[in-house]
């Protein structure tokens, strides 16, 4: 199987995670939703392991990026609970992702 141009394992793992998230929203049996939720959890674990294995966790950029994503995740959870606007949560995440981009070698 040939890889598409510019395809990376990280990008494909994220694409798979997005696809699983989309499937969870589709009407399915409780067992199918549970299986998809377990699959999503495994994907998240693998993505985290790849990042944490290959990025210097002691660097200040890593610490700032991790803290920023925690802030953004909290904003998203508050938006989901109706205590914050979705637009505000998305804007917070976008700003915090700039910190993550600094970790990617040029």
N, C-alpha and C positions, 0 to 999 in steps of 0.2 A: 504494500500500500504506500503510495507516494504522498509525501507531505506537501501541503499547499505552501506557497511562498510566504515567508515571514511567520510561519507557524512555529510556536515554541511550546514546550511542555507547560510552562506556567500559564500561558494564554489559553491553551486547550483545557487545562484543569478548570480555569475560571469559566470558560464557555460551557463545560460540562455542568459545573455548579449552577450556572444560570439556567440551563436547560432543565435540570432537576427541580429547581425552584419553580419554574413555569409549570412543570408537570404536577407538582404538589397542588397548584391552584386549580387544576382541572378536576372535574368530577371523577372520583375514584372510590374504590372500596376502602374501608378503614385499614385493611391489611396492606393494600397498595400504598396508601399514604404512609403507613409505618415503614414499609420497605424503602420508599423514597426518602423518608426522613433519615433512616439509618445510612443510606447511600450518601446523602448530603453531608451528614456528620463525618463520614469517612473521607469524603473529598476535602472538607474543610481541614481535617486533621493532616492530610497529606500536603495540602497547600502550605499550611503553617509550618510543617516540618521542613519543607523545601526552603522556605524563606529563612527560618531560624537556623538552618544548617549553613546557609551560604551568605548571610549578612552578618556583619560584625555587630553583635548585640551590645558591645561596650561603647560603641561610638555615640557621640552626642546626637548625631542625625538620627540614628536608630531610636534613641530614647525619645526624641521629640516626635518622630513619626508615630511611634507606638502610642505615646500619650495623646497625640492629635487624633488618631483613629479611635481611641477610647472615647474621646469627647464627641466625635462624630457619631459613633455607635449609640451613645447615650441620647444624642439629639434625635436619631432615627427612632429609637424606642419611645421617646416622649411623643414624637409625631404619630407613631402608631397608636398610642394611647389617647390621642386627640388633645394633648396638652401643648403641642407645638405644631406649627404649620409644616406641611410636607416640603414646601418650597424652602423654608428656612433650614430644615434638616438636610436637604440636598445641597444647599449652598455651604453649610458647615462641612459636609463630607468633601465637597470639591476643594475647599480651602485646605483641609487637612491632607488631602491626597498630594498636594504640592510638597508636603514634607516627605512623603514616601518616594516621590520622584527623585528627590535628592540622593536617595540611596542607590539609584541605578547608575552604574558607570556610564560615562559619556561615550 
